[in-house]
């Protein structure tokens, strides 16, 4: 059970370690999908009448997905990292008032 916010006593708080993990995973997934889509369906690469998957470009799509996934994971990590308050203990963020605080376990 999450602790109440130390400022507004709201029970709607999220553990920032969990949020950072979710941000990293979501960024990696979104970056991979964007990179693969951009490599596969960018203008001028496929003939308009082609309905088959171009097997000769699988390596290009895989490399684009991997590199974009790494960039997306870094962006997701950095997006949550700036919310962390300084100090020791478990970091928490109140979803009601936006207060970030730490609790020693």
C-alpha positions as CSV (number, residue, x, y, z in Angstrom):
1,X,0.0,0.0,0.0
2,X,1.5,3.4,-1.0
3,X,2.1,5.9,1.7
4,X,-0.1,9.1,1.8
5,X,1.4,12.3,0.3
6,X,3.3,14.3,2.9
7,X,1.9,17.6,1.6
8,X,-1.8,17.0,0.8
9,X,-2.4,13.6,2.5
10,X,-3.7,12.1,-0.8
11,X,-3.5,8.3,-1.3
12,X,-3.0,8.7,-5.0
13,X,0.8,8.3,-5.2
14,X,3.1,6.4,-7.6
15,X,6.5,4.9,-6.9
16,X,8.9,6.7,-9.2
17,X,11.1,3.6,-9.6
18,X,8.1,1.8,-11.1
19,X,7.4,4.9,-13.3
20,X,11.0,5.0,-14.5
21,X,10.9,1.3,-15.4
22,X,7.6,1.8,-17.3
23,X,8.9,4.9,-19.0
24,X,12.0,3.1,-20.2
25,X,10.0,0.1,-21.5
26,X,7.4,2.2,-23.2
27,X,10.0,4.5,-24.8
28,X,11.8,1.4,-26.1
29,X,8.7,-0.1,-27.6
30,X,7.5,3.2,-29.1
31,X,11.0,3.9,-30.5
32,X,11.2,0.4,-32.0
33,X,7.9,0.6,-33.7
34,X,8.6,4.1,-35.1
35,X,12.0,3.1,-36.4
36,X,10.7,-0.1,-38.0
37,X,7.7,1.7,-39.6
38,X,9.9,4.6,-40.9
39,X,12.5,2.2,-42.4
40,X,9.8,0.0,-44.0
41,X,7.3,2.5,-45.3
42,X,9.3,5.7,-46.0
43,X,8.3,7.4,-49.3
44,X,10.1,6.2,-52.4
45,X,11.3,2.9,-51.0
46,X,8.4,0.6,-52.0
47,X,6.5,0.5,-55.3
48,X,2.9,1.6,-54.8
49,X,1.5,-1.7,-56.2
50,X,3.6,-3.9,-53.9
51,X,1.4,-5.8,-51.4
52,X,4.1,-8.3,-50.3
53,X,6.5,-7.8,-47.4
54,X,9.9,-7.0,-48.8
55,X,12.1,-9.7,-47.3
56,X,15.3,-8.2,-48.7
57,X,14.9,-5.3,-46.3
58,X,14.4,-7.2,-43.0
59,X,18.0,-6.4,-41.9
60,X,17.4,-2.6,-42.4
61,X,14.1,-2.7,-40.5
62,X,15.7,-4.7,-37.6
63,X,18.6,-2.2,-37.3
64,X,16.3,0.8,-37.5
65,X,14.0,-0.8,-34.8
66,X,17.0,-1.5,-32.5
67,X,18.6,1.9,-32.8
68,X,15.3,3.7,-32.4
69,X,14.4,1.5,-29.4
70,X,17.6,2.4,-27.7
71,X,16.9,6.1,-28.3
72,X,13.3,5.7,-27.1
73,X,14.4,3.9,-23.9
74,X,16.9,6.7,-23.1
75,X,14.2,9.3,-23.7
76,X,11.7,7.5,-21.5
77,X,14.3,7.1,-18.7
78,X,15.2,10.9,-18.9
79,X,11.6,11.9,-18.9
80,X,11.0,10.3,-15.5
81,X,14.4,10.8,-14.0
82,X,14.0,14.6,-13.6
83,X,11.1,14.0,-11.2
84,X,13.2,12.2,-8.6
85,X,13.8,14.3,-5.4
86,X,17.3,14.3,-3.9
87,X,18.1,12.1,-1.0
88,X,17.8,8.6,0.3
89,X,14.8,6.2,0.4
90,X,12.0,5.2,-1.9
91,X,10.9,8.0,-4.3
92,X,7.2,8.8,-4.6
93,X,5.2,11.2,-6.7
94,X,1.7,12.5,-5.6
95,X,-0.7,12.4,-8.5
96,X,-3.0,14.9,-6.7
97,X,-0.6,17.8,-6.0
98,X,2.6,16.8,-7.9
99,X,4.7,16.7,-4.8
100,X,7.8,14.4,-5.1
101,X,9.1,13.0,-1.8
102,X,11.2,10.2,-0.4
103,X,10.4,7.8,2.4
104,X,13.1,5.8,4.3
105,X,12.0,2.2,4.5
